[in-house]
Amino acid sequence: LEIYLNGLTGVLPPYSVDPAKLQEAARDLLDAGPYWYVAGSAGSGETDRANLAAFARHRIVPRMLRETTERDLTTELFGRTYPAPLALAPIGVQSIVHPHGELATARAAAALGLPAILSTAASHTLEEVAASASGPRWYQLYWPHDDEVTLSLLERARKNGYDTLVVTLDTWTLAWRPNDLDRAYLPFLRGTGLAIPLSDPAFRARLARPVEEDLDAAIMTWAPMFNGRAHTWDQLPLLRENWDGPIVLKGILHPDDARRAADAGMDGIVVSNHGGRQVDGAVAALDALPGVVASVDLPVLFDSGIRTGADIVKALALGARAVLLGRPYIWGLALGGEDGVRHVVRSLLADLDLTLGLAGFSSPADLDPSVLEAP
Ligand code: FNR
């Protein structure tokens, strides 16, 4: 209401409320390297485009003359109640677009009571991020091939109040990403510090010389430890035995993998293709969602292509319990730090609230596939 009344009375928001325009503004502001690192995707961009096209293919059939004045977006996830079915997706090295990076993102999310999922590849340590914001804390693990480093990361996360672990499975090595490769392979990343892994004491104990003396060697040690080799299902017990809270596997697209996750005692799944940044030609995440939802009795979260309130309604109608917002909040961060992230998320929540009500529904729980036009 506040956003709308401001608009009606001529008080313009400091940034556009249109996600496409925000991206254009960020493009004007950022250097090409960071801009394309965020905007780019794998291969020819086919899956990135397919993610968005899948949303355009699904359409809501609004219902009339229903009582939807009182709307309630609250959502239960893993035993906790959140104000909306939304979290901020884990996105690494955020200081490449704004010096406050993950600190700003965490503060913006905390002010709205939503989780900002902190990436293993963050540019601020998990201790710094925890100290800067009091909101719900979720930690995303890029799973190292060194159990002591893994256990050290989990212990640090636990000690700092991160209660939900999101294990990303689809990025055990970086995909073929022409936009990055054409730009001398991410030189701007060196300046960000990759604080979480490089600051970890168990990781530092593996280095011949301190990070401060030889950053290149530290990054080279980091690379094979986190990259180049996949883990396998039989290794999941290590995580299950060493994490008391909920564990959510991110990057599941096949119903059989979802069933294996449930069998392995996992608490949830994120259907995601990493925003089309890993397997180019992969199925659109939205098209994979119904099959995964039908195959397990776990909360299924969703990301890859969420841009508008209608997108969230569609993903929830197809069975997602909540969605993760990806690139759009990074454009807000680039433009205005904490304030920019808050602006993007509040605009999206306002759009969701209006779209839900105008479609004839008052809560996420009312949504099911019948809300959408039959394919
Ligand atoms: C990501 N994503 C990601 N995922 C993850 O688990 N750990 C990470 O560190 C990152 N880093 C990252 C950086 C950038 C620049 C982007 C764009 C994405 C993937 C992210 O969590 C999410 O799956 C996608 O962003 C969803 O796609 P859309 O909605 O952004 O298109």
Residues whose N, C-alpha, C, O or C-beta is under 5 A from the ligand:
A	BS01	FNR	Y37 V38 A89 P90 I91 G92 S119 A121 Q140 T168 S272 H274 G275 D303 S304 G305 I306 G326 R327
